[in-house]
Amino acid sequence: MKKINLFIVIPLLLIVVMLSSCSKSPETIYVNGKIYTFDKDNNIVEAVAVKEGQIYETGKSDELKKKFEKAEVIDLQGKTVVPGFTDSDGSLILFAQNLSNMNLQKFESRKAIEKIITDSKIRFKPGTWIGLMFYGGEEATADSIAELSRKYLDDIAPEHCVYLIDVTYNIALCNSAMLNAIRITPTSESPENGSIEKDDAGELTGFLFNDATSLINPSFRAYTKENMLSLVEIASNELLKYGIVGVQDRTVNKESITLFRQLIDSNKLPIRVYGILSSGDETYKEYITKGIEKDYKEKLSVRSVSIDYDGAFEYQLASMFVEYKTKNKVNPSFSSDEALEEFLIQAYDKKFQVNIKAVGDKAVNNVLNVIEKVQKAKNPKDHRTRIEHLEFAKKEDIARLKNLGVIPSVRPEVVMEDIQIVPIITNEANFQNMGMWKLMLESAGIINAGSDFPFQQINPLVQMYYLVTRQLADTTEKLTIPNPDQKISITDALKAYTVWPSYTAFEEEIRGSIEKGKYADFVVLSEDILTSQPQVLLKTKVLKTIVAGKIVYSAEK
């Protein structure tokens, strides 16, 4: 038996240990910040060390710089840092499809129009719809559009589908590519109360009048896969400007999941997506058979499903105990109690999280009754069921949230908008059950917030402003806001966009706060919103967005 030469082995072991120690060193240290970690002790630190996309250590700037001398140092210059924001309700696909549609106050000049279309042409691939809607009624918008021509738009962007339209939908101008996209040809007949204009030779001028403008229907918009990949990439980067690092998307299906995976595989999806399937959809039927999908390459999970019990209050589709002033033509109940019960049992059995849209107080009461019945029968463990778009609820029903383990999920801006129409479409008695955010939080111990983009304001800081103040962002408009005591603290509003959405997505061990072992996703803000007056939220800017330790957006660029 050969003897081991310790004079050779020991130095080798020392080298291995040294190399191993070096491999543990972080690549980047962010220093000189006021970093709100939102860990269990709510620690505030100066610096964060990042390794391989995760938070390696937090602490004081000088100590981390001395400890990890080879790491790249990024100076936060005393700015406020908070965990990256997660929007609990948005559609990345719809946002992407509508990103090239712009609303303008008025028709300023041909030069201004040419710049907008030219910039969009550079930004978006050929075949993308570029739409400009003009809202300025007093600026003779229709006359301004009428001065242009199809050839004018063709010369600017012949390969993009371009249209201009005024807010009254009385007049629209399309280029040739747009006419082809909406299947208008020289032989097309005008609708009864509209006109598809043709010249004396029978050729299309590109102008549509009155009801003919409705032919510009988004459902006709058929993008190639290459085009959609580009649009979703652009849209996800747009969200980074608002500090959004994650989206809980309630509109995913087989096609969008495929797009997300392809972008993830090519390292072109900077945000994280929590996919929520729709009940009855073919994709849900497929997943209910094969089961949930967790953390695909740290960017995509599909483990949740949604069902609508009722609809929007503004369209009188919310199921209310106190009915509307005028009888609604549509039954506000989208789902029967029996169907909801069957759906819950199936989802719980397959370990899917359930999201139930229930806007009205009657809907909330019915939904809680069904949940209680199913839970008694099935006793699901760690189900984290959510009631989405929770807008009206009686106090006694809100008190049931805790025992049932149901998470309230709210849309702050929608509540603020609907407050203005309650006296118009229903009895003011409904005010007493509206937007009971503080009570929900006290009962459930948690509250989620989302924007419902692209249909509402995306900016999380504005949504937080509503939660904290229960006031309109336009402070010039004076309104009596019901239940003024139902606003929540800025700390809780921030948690509604960081810590708590991570919990509701079963991701609390990897996201939501700035602490060791979690993804290094955080946001640098221009103001210290936690020590300022709430109005500061409306002027606060996102300076940097960091995902997996890398700066993916910087306002300085």
C-alpha positions as CSV (number, residue, x, y, z in Angstrom):
1,M,0.0,0.0,0.0
2,K,1.4,3.4,-1.1
3,K,2.0,6.0,1.5
4,I,0.2,9.4,1.1
5,N,2.6,12.3,0.7
6,L,1.1,14.8,3.1
7,F,3.5,17.5,1.8
8,I,1.6,17.3,-1.5
9,V,-1.9,16.7,-0.3
10,I,-2.2,19.4,2.3
11,P,-1.3,22.3,-0.1
12,L,-3.7,20.9,-2.6
13,L,-6.5,20.8,0.0
14,L,-5.7,24.4,0.9
15,I,-6.0,25.5,-2.8
16,V,-9.3,23.7,-3.1
17,V,-10.6,25.4,0.1
18,M,-9.4,28.8,-1.2
19,L,-11.0,28.3,-4.6
20,S,-14.2,27.2,-2.9
21,S,-14.1,30.3,-0.7
22,C,-13.6,32.5,-3.7
23,S,-16.6,30.9,-5.5
24,K,-18.8,32.0,-2.7
25,S,-18.0,35.7,-3.2
26,P,-20.8,37.9,-4.5
27,E,-20.4,39.5,-7.9
28,T,-22.1,42.9,-7.0
29,I,-22.6,45.0,-4.0
30,Y,-25.2,47.8,-3.9
31,V,-24.0,50.3,-1.3
32,N,-24.9,53.7,0.4
33,G,-28.7,53.2,0.2
34,K,-31.6,53.4,2.6
35,I,-32.8,49.8,2.0
36,Y,-36.1,48.8,3.5
37,T,-35.8,45.0,3.6
38,F,-39.3,44.2,4.7
39,D,-37.9,41.1,6.4
40,K,-39.7,39.8,9.6
41,D,-37.9,42.5,11.7
42,N,-38.4,45.3,9.2
43,N,-34.6,46.0,9.1
44,I,-33.3,48.9,7.3
45,V,-29.7,48.4,5.9
46,E,-27.2,50.3,3.8
47,A,-26.0,47.6,1.4
48,V,-26.9,44.4,-0.4
49,A,-24.5,41.8,-1.8
50,V,-25.7,39.8,-4.8
51,K,-24.5,36.4,-6.0
52,E,-26.0,34.5,-9.0
53,G,-29.2,36.4,-8.9
54,Q,-29.9,36.0,-5.2
55,I,-29.3,38.2,-2.2
56,Y,-26.1,36.9,-0.5
57,E,-25.9,39.3,2.4
58,T,-27.2,42.6,3.7
59,G,-25.5,45.0,6.1
60,K,-23.4,48.2,6.2
61,S,-21.6,49.5,3.2
62,D,-18.1,49.6,4.5
63,E,-18.3,46.2,6.0
64,L,-19.6,44.5,2.9
65,K,-17.0,46.3,0.7
66,K,-14.2,45.3,2.9
67,K,-15.5,41.7,3.2
68,F,-16.0,41.3,-0.6
69,E,-13.2,43.3,-2.2
70,K,-13.5,41.8,-5.7
71,A,-17.2,42.5,-6.1
72,E,-18.4,45.3,-8.4
73,V,-19.7,48.2,-6.3
74,I,-22.7,50.2,-7.3
75,D,-23.4,53.4,-5.3
76,L,-27.1,54.0,-4.5
77,Q,-26.2,57.6,-3.5
78,G,-28.4,57.6,-0.4
79,K,-31.6,56.7,-2.3
80,T,-34.5,54.7,-1.0
81,V,-34.7,51.0,-2.0
82,V,-37.7,48.7,-1.6
83,P,-38.5,45.2,-2.8
84,G,-39.6,45.0,-6.5
85,F,-43.3,45.4,-7.1
86,T,-45.7,42.6,-8.1
87,D,-48.9,43.6,-9.8
88,S,-51.6,41.1,-8.6
89,D,-53.8,41.6,-11.7
90,G,-52.7,42.4,-15.2
91,S,-52.5,40.9,-18.7
92,L,-49.1,41.1,-20.3
93,I,-50.5,39.9,-23.6
94,L,-53.2,42.4,-23.8
95,F,-50.8,45.1,-22.7
96,A,-48.4,44.1,-25.4
97,Q,-51.1,44.1,-28.1
98,N,-52.2,47.6,-27.1
99,L,-48.8,49.1,-26.5
100,S,-48.7,50.7,-30.0
101,N,-52.1,52.4,-29.5
102,M,-51.7,56.0,-28.3
103,N,-54.2,58.5,-26.9
104,L,-53.5,62.2,-27.8
105,Q,-55.2,65.3,-26.5
106,K,-55.2,67.1,-29.8
107,F,-54.0,67.1,-33.3
108,E,-51.0,69.4,-33.1
109,S,-49.4,69.2,-36.5
110,R,-48.4,66.9,-39.3
111,K,-44.9,67.0,-38.1
112,A,-45.9,65.8,-34.7
113,I,-47.9,62.9,-36.2
114,E,-45.0,61.9,-38.5
115,K,-42.7,61.7,-35.5
116,I,-45.0,59.5,-33.4
117,I,-45.6,57.1,-36.3
118,T,-41.9,57.1,-37.3
119,D,-40.8,56.4,-33.7
120,S,-43.4,53.6,-33.5
121,K,-42.3,52.2,-36.8
122,I,-38.8,51.8,-35.4
123,R,-39.9,50.4,-32.1
124,F,-42.5,47.8,-33.5
125,K,-42.1,45.2,-36.1
126,P,-43.9,45.4,-39.5
127,G,-47.5,44.3,-39.3
128,T,-48.1,45.9,-35.9
129,W,-51.1,48.1,-35.5
130,I,-50.2,51.7,-34.8
131,G,-53.3,53.6,-33.6
132,L,-53.6,57.3,-32.7
133,M,-56.8,58.4,-31.0
134,F,-57.4,62.2,-30.6
135,Y,-59.4,63.4,-27.6
136,G,-59.3,67.2,-28.1
137,G,-62.8,68.0,-29.3
138,E,-62.3,71.8,-29.3
139,E,-59.3,71.5,-31.7
140,A,-61.3,70.5,-34.7
141,T,-59.7,67.0,-34.6
142,A,-62.0,65.6,-37.3
143,D,-61.1,68.4,-39.7
144,S,-57.4,67.9,-39.0
145,I,-57.6,64.2,-39.9
146,A,-59.7,65.0,-43.0
147,E,-56.8,67.1,-44.3
148,L,-54.6,64.0,-44.6
149,S,-54.7,61.0,-47.0
150,R,-54.2,57.3,-47.2
151,K,-51.0,58.0,-49.3
152,Y,-49.7,60.3,-46.6
153,L,-49.8,57.4,-44.1
154,D,-48.5,54.9,-46.6
155,D,-45.4,57.1,-47.3
156,I,-44.6,57.2,-43.5
157,A,-45.1,53.5,-42.6
158,P,-46.2,51.3,-45.5
159,E,-45.5,48.0,-43.6
160,H,-47.3,48.9,-40.4
161,C,-51.1,49.0,-39.9
162,V,-51.7,52.7,-39.2
163,Y,-54.9,54.4,-38.3
164,L,-56.0,57.8,-36.9
165,I,-59.4,58.2,-35.3
166,D,-61.2,60.9,-33.3
167,V,-62.7,60.2,-29.9
168,T,-66.3,60.5,-31.2
169,Y,-65.6,57.7,-33.8
170,N,-67.0,59.9,-36.5
171,I,-64.0,59.8,-38.7
172,A,-61.0,57.5,-39.1
173,L,-58.2,57.4,-41.6
174,C,-56.4,54.1,-42.5
175,N,-53.3,53.4,-44.5
176,S,-53.3,50.6,-47.1
177,A,-51.9,47.9,-44.7
178,M,-54.6,48.7,-42.2
179,L,-57.4,48.4,-44.8
180,N,-56.0,45.0,-45.7
181,A,-55.8,44.0,-42.0
182,I,-59.5,44.8,-41.4
183,R,-60.5,43.3,-44.8
184,I,-61.8,46.4,-46.5
185,T,-61.5,46.3,-50.3
186,P,-63.0,48.5,-53.1
187,T,-65.9,46.1,-53.3
188,S,-66.8,46.4,-49.6
189,E,-70.2,47.8,-48.9
190,S,-70.7,50.6,-46.3
191,P,-72.7,49.8,-43.2
192,E,-76.2,51.3,-42.9
193,N,-75.2,54.3,-40.8
194,G,-71.6,54.8,-42.0
195,S,-69.5,55.2,-45.0
196,I,-66.4,53.6,-46.5
197,E,-65.2,56.4,-48.8
198,K,-64.1,55.8,-52.4
199,D,-62.9,58.2,-55.0
200,D,-64.4,58.7,-58.4
201,A,-62.4,55.8,-59.8
202,G,-63.8,53.5,-57.1
203,E,-60.5,53.3,-55.1
204,L,-60.4,53.4,-51.3
205,T,-59.4,56.8,-49.9
206,G,-58.7,55.3,-46.5
207,F,-61.5,57.3,-44.8
208,L,-64.2,55.7,-42.7
209,F,-67.1,57.7,-41.4
210,N,-69.6,57.1,-38.5
211,D,-70.5,53.4,-38.0
212,A,-67.8,52.3,-40.5
213,T,-65.2,53.3,-38.0
214,S,-66.3,50.3,-35.9
215,L,-64.7,48.1,-38.6
216,I,-61.4,48.9,-36.9
217,N,-62.0,45.9,-34.5
218,P,-59.1,44.7,-32.3
219,S,-60.4,41.1,-32.8
220,F,-59.2,41.3,-36.4
221,R,-55.6,41.9,-35.1
222,A,-53.8,38.7,-36.0
223,Y,-50.0,39.0,-35.2
224,T,-47.4,36.5,-36.2
225,K,-45.6,34.6,-33.4
226,E,-42.5,36.6,-34.2
227,N,-44.4,39.8,-33.8
228,M,-46.0,38.8,-30.5
229,L,-42.6,37.7,-29.1
230,S,-41.3,41.2,-29.9
231,L,-44.3,43.0,-28.5
232,V,-44.3,41.0,-25.2
233,E,-40.6,41.7,-24.8
234,I,-41.2,45.4,-25.3
235,A,-44.2,45.3,-22.9
236,S,-42.3,43.6,-20.2
237,N,-39.5,46.1,-20.4
238,E,-42.1,48.9,-20.2
239,L,-43.3,47.5,-16.9
240,L,-39.8,47.8,-15.5
241,K,-40.2,51.6,-15.7
242,Y,-42.8,51.3,-13.0
243,G,-40.7,49.1,-10.8
244,I,-42.8,46.0,-11.6
245,V,-40.7,42.9,-11.5
246,G,-43.6,40.4,-11.4
247,V,-47.1,40.0,-12.8
248,Q,-49.9,37.7,-11.7
249,D,-51.5,37.3,-15.1
250,R,-55.2,36.2,-15.1
251,T,-55.3,35.8,-18.9
252,V,-52.7,33.1,-19.6
253,N,-53.5,30.3,-22.0
254,K,-51.5,27.7,-24.0
255,E,-50.3,30.3,-26.6
256,S,-49.2,32.9,-24.1
257,I,-47.4,30.2,-21.9
258,T,-45.6,29.1,-25.0
259,L,-44.6,32.7,-25.8
260,F,-43.4,33.3,-22.2
261,R,-41.3,30.1,-22.2
262,Q,-39.7,31.0,-25.5
263,L,-38.8,34.5,-24.3
264,I,-37.4,33.0,-21.0
265,D,-35.3,30.4,-23.0
266,S,-33.8,33.3,-25.0
267,N,-33.3,35.4,-21.9
268,K,-35.7,38.1,-23.2
269,L,-38.3,38.2,-20.4
270,P,-37.0,40.3,-17.6
271,I,-40.0,40.0,-15.3
272,R,-41.5,37.0,-13.5
273,V,-44.9,35.7,-14.4
274,Y,-47.4,33.9,-12.1
275,G,-49.9,32.4,-14.6
276,I,-53.6,32.2,-13.6
277,L,-55.7,30.0,-15.9
278,S,-59.3,30.6,-16.7
279,S,-61.9,28.1,-15.7
280,G,-63.5,26.3,-18.6
281,D,-60.6,27.2,-20.9
282,E,-59.0,24.4,-22.8
283,T,-55.6,25.2,-21.2
284,Y,-57.1,24.8,-17.8
285,K,-58.5,21.4,-18.8
286,E,-55.1,20.3,-19.9
287,Y,-53.4,21.5,-16.7
288,I,-56.0,20.1,-14.4
289,T,-54.9,16.7,-15.8
290,K,-51.2,17.1,-15.7
291,G,-51.0,19.3,-12.6
292,I,-49.3,22.6,-11.6
293,E,-46.1,23.9,-12.9
294,K,-43.7,25.7,-10.6
295,D,-40.9,28.1,-11.2
296,Y,-39.9,27.4,-14.8
297,K,-36.3,28.7,-15.0
298,E,-37.1,31.0,-12.1
299,K,-39.5,33.1,-14.3
300,L,-42.8,31.3,-14.8
301,S,-45.3,29.4,-12.6
302,V,-48.7,28.0,-13.6
303,R,-50.5,26.9,-10.5
304,S,-53.6,29.0,-10.2
305,V,-57.0,29.3,-11.8
306,S,-59.7,31.9,-11.8
307,I,-63.5,32.0,-12.1
308,D,-65.8,35.1,-12.4
309,Y,-68.8,35.0,-10.0
310,D,-70.0,38.4,-11.1
311,G,-68.7,41.4,-13.1
312,A,-68.0,45.1,-13.0
313,F,-70.1,47.5,-10.9
314,E,-70.0,50.3,-13.5
315,Y,-71.8,48.0,-16.0
316,Q,-74.3,46.9,-13.3
317,L,-72.9,43.4,-13.4
318,A,-71.9,43.3,-9.7
319,S,-74.3,41.2,-7.7
320,M,-75.6,43.6,-5.0
321,F,-78.0,43.2,-2.0
322,V,-79.2,46.8,-2.7
323,E,-80.2,46.6,-6.4
324,Y,-79.6,49.1,-9.1
325,K,-81.9,52.0,-9.9
326,T,-82.7,50.7,-13.3
327,K,-83.2,47.0,-14.0
328,N,-80.1,45.4,-15.5
329,K,-80.6,43.6,-18.8
330,V,-77.9,41.1,-18.0
331,N,-78.0,38.6,-15.1
332,P,-75.2,39.7,-12.8
333,S,-74.5,36.2,-11.7
334,F,-71.8,34.7,-14.0
335,S,-71.6,31.4,-12.2
336,S,-74.1,29.4,-10.2
337,D,-73.3,28.3,-6.6
338,E,-73.4,24.7,-7.8
339,A,-70.9,25.4,-10.6
340,L,-68.6,27.2,-8.2
341,E,-68.8,24.4,-5.7
342,E,-67.9,21.8,-8.4
343,F,-65.0,24.0,-9.6
344,L,-63.6,24.5,-6.1
345,I,-63.6,20.8,-5.4
346,Q,-61.8,20.0,-8.6
347,A,-59.2,22.7,-8.2
348,Y,-58.5,21.9,-4.5
349,D,-58.1,18.2,-5.4
350,K,-55.4,19.1,-8.0
351,K,-53.7,21.6,-5.6
352,F,-54.5,24.6,-7.7
353,Q,-54.9,27.9,-6.1
354,V,-58.4,29.4,-6.7
355,N,-59.1,33.1,-7.5
356,I,-62.8,34.1,-7.5
357,K,-63.9,37.4,-8.9
358,A,-66.6,38.7,-6.7
359,V,-67.3,42.5,-6.8
360,G,-70.7,43.0,-5.2
361,D,-71.5,42.4,-1.6
362,K,-74.1,39.7,-2.5
363,A,-71.6,37.9,-4.6
364,V,-69.0,38.0,-1.8
365,N,-71.6,36.6,0.6
366,N,-72.6,33.8,-1.8
367,V,-68.9,33.0,-2.6
368,L,-67.9,32.7,1.1
369,N,-70.9,30.4,1.7
370,V,-69.7,28.1,-1.0
371,I,-66.1,28.2,0.1
372,E,-67.2,27.4,3.7
373,K,-69.2,24.4,2.5
374,V,-66.4,23.0,0.3
375,Q,-63.8,23.5,3.0
376,K,-65.9,21.6,5.6
377,A,-66.2,18.7,3.1
378,K,-62.6,18.7,1.7
379,N,-60.5,20.4,4.4
380,P,-57.9,21.7,1.9
381,K,-54.5,22.5,3.3
382,D,-52.7,25.8,2.5
383,H,-55.1,26.6,-0.3
384,R,-54.6,30.4,-0.2
385,T,-58.0,31.1,-2.0
386,R,-58.4,34.7,-3.1
387,I,-61.4,36.8,-3.7
388,E,-60.5,39.1,-6.6
389,H,-61.8,42.6,-7.4
390,L,-63.4,42.7,-3.9
391,E,-65.1,46.0,-3.9
392,F,-68.3,45.8,-1.8
393,A,-68.6,43.6,1.3
394,K,-70.6,43.6,4.5
395,K,-68.7,43.8,7.7
396,E,-69.9,40.4,8.9
397,D,-68.7,38.8,5.7
398,I,-65.3,40.5,5.9
399,A,-65.0,39.1,9.4
400,R,-65.3,35.5,7.9
401,L,-62.1,35.9,5.8
402,K,-59.7,34.9,8.6
403,N,-61.4,31.7,9.6
404,L,-61.8,30.6,6.0
405,G,-58.2,31.5,5.1
406,V,-59.4,33.7,2.2
407,I,-57.2,36.5,0.9
408,P,-58.8,39.7,-0.2
409,S,-57.5,41.2,-3.4
410,V,-58.5,44.7,-4.4
411,R,-58.3,47.2,-7.3
412,P,-57.8,50.6,-5.6
413,E,-58.3,52.8,-8.7
414,V,-61.5,50.9,-9.7
415,V,-63.0,51.6,-6.3
416,M,-62.1,55.3,-6.5
417,E,-63.7,55.5,-9.9
418,D,-66.9,53.7,-8.8
419,I,-67.3,55.9,-5.8
420,Q,-68.2,58.6,-8.2
421,I,-71.1,56.7,-9.8
422,V,-72.7,55.0,-6.8
423,P,-75.3,57.7,-6.4
424,I,-76.0,57.6,-10.2
425,I,-76.7,53.9,-10.7
426,T,-77.7,52.6,-7.3
427,N,-78.7,53.5,-3.8
428,E,-76.2,55.5,-1.7
429,A,-76.7,52.8,1.0
430,N,-74.1,50.8,-0.9
431,F,-71.4,53.3,0.2
432,Q,-71.3,51.7,3.7
433,N,-69.9,48.4,2.3
434,M,-67.5,50.0,-0.2
435,G,-63.7,49.7,-0.2
436,M,-63.3,48.4,3.3
437,W,-59.6,47.9,3.0
438,K,-58.5,48.4,6.6
439,L,-61.2,46.0,7.8
440,M,-60.2,43.4,5.2
441,L,-56.6,43.7,6.4
442,E,-57.5,43.4,10.0
443,S,-59.5,40.3,9.3
444,A,-57.3,38.4,6.9
445,G,-53.9,39.8,8.1
446,I,-53.0,40.4,4.5
447,I,-54.3,42.3,1.4
448,N,-53.4,42.1,-2.2
449,A,-53.5,45.0,-4.6
450,G,-53.5,45.0,-8.4
451,S,-54.1,47.5,-11.2
452,D,-56.0,45.4,-13.8
453,F,-53.7,46.8,-16.5
454,P,-54.0,47.6,-19.4
455,F,-57.5,48.8,-18.5
456,Q,-56.3,50.9,-15.5
457,Q,-53.4,53.0,-14.4
458,I,-50.3,50.7,-14.1
459,N,-48.1,52.7,-11.8
460,P,-48.1,50.9,-8.4
461,L,-47.2,54.1,-6.6
462,V,-50.4,55.7,-7.7
463,Q,-52.4,52.6,-6.7
464,M,-50.7,52.9,-3.3
465,Y,-51.7,56.5,-3.1
466,Y,-55.3,55.5,-3.3
467,L,-54.9,52.9,-0.6
468,V,-53.2,55.3,1.8
469,T,-55.3,58.4,1.2
470,R,-58.7,57.3,-0.3
471,Q,-58.5,60.4,-2.4
472,L,-58.5,61.0,-6.1
473,A,-55.1,61.7,-7.7
474,D,-56.7,64.8,-9.2
475,T,-56.8,66.8,-6.0
476,T,-58.7,69.6,-7.8
477,E,-61.9,67.5,-7.8
478,K,-63.7,67.6,-4.5
479,L,-65.6,64.5,-3.6
480,T,-67.1,63.1,-0.4
481,I,-65.2,59.8,0.0
482,P,-67.1,57.2,2.0
483,N,-65.5,55.2,4.9
484,P,-62.5,57.6,5.3
485,D,-61.2,55.4,8.1
486,Q,-60.7,52.5,5.7
487,K,-57.4,53.8,4.3
488,I,-54.2,51.8,5.2
489,S,-50.7,52.7,6.1
490,I,-48.0,53.2,3.5
491,T,-46.1,50.2,4.9
492,D,-49.1,48.0,4.4
493,A,-49.7,49.5,0.9
494,L,-46.2,48.6,0.0
495,K,-46.6,45.1,1.4
496,A,-49.7,44.8,-0.8
497,Y,-47.4,45.1,-3.8
498,T,-44.4,43.2,-2.5
499,V,-44.5,40.8,0.5
500,W,-48.1,39.7,0.3
501,P,-48.5,39.0,-3.4
502,S,-45.4,36.8,-3.0
503,Y,-47.2,34.9,-0.2
504,T,-50.4,34.5,-2.2
505,A,-48.4,33.0,-5.1
506,F,-46.6,30.5,-2.7
507,E,-43.4,32.4,-3.4
508,E,-42.7,33.9,0.1
509,E,-39.5,31.8,0.5
510,I,-37.9,33.3,-2.7
511,R,-39.5,36.7,-3.3
512,G,-41.1,39.7,-1.8
513,S,-38.4,41.0,0.6
514,I,-34.8,41.8,0.6
515,E,-33.1,39.1,2.6
516,K,-30.6,36.4,2.2
517,G,-31.5,33.6,-0.2
518,K,-34.2,35.4,-2.0
519,Y,-34.2,36.7,-5.6
520,A,-32.3,40.1,-5.8
521,D,-35.3,42.0,-7.1
522,F,-35.6,45.5,-5.9
523,V,-36.4,49.1,-6.9
524,V,-34.6,52.4,-6.3
525,L,-36.9,55.3,-5.7
526,S,-36.4,59.1,-6.0
527,E,-38.1,59.7,-2.7
528,D,-38.4,58.1,0.7
529,I,-42.1,57.3,0.6
530,L,-42.1,55.6,4.0
531,T,-41.2,58.8,5.9
532,S,-43.0,61.3,3.7
533,Q,-46.5,62.6,3.3
534,P,-48.7,60.5,1.0
535,Q,-48.8,63.1,-1.7
536,V,-45.1,62.3,-2.3
537,L,-46.2,59.0,-3.9
538,L,-47.6,60.9,-6.9
539,K,-44.3,62.5,-7.7
540,T,-42.0,59.6,-6.8
541,K,-40.0,58.2,-9.7
542,V,-38.5,54.8,-10.2
543,L,-34.8,55.5,-10.8
544,K,-33.7,51.9,-11.2
545,T,-35.2,48.4,-11.3
546,I,-33.0,45.5,-10.4
547,V,-34.0,41.9,-11.3
548,A,-31.8,39.0,-10.2
549,G,-29.2,41.5,-9.1
550,K,-28.9,43.2,-12.5
551,I,-30.0,46.7,-13.4
552,V,-32.7,46.1,-16.1
553,Y,-34.0,49.6,-16.1
554,S,-32.4,52.9,-15.3
555,A,-34.1,56.3,-15.6
556,E,-30.7,57.8,-16.3
557,K,-30.5,56.1,-19.7
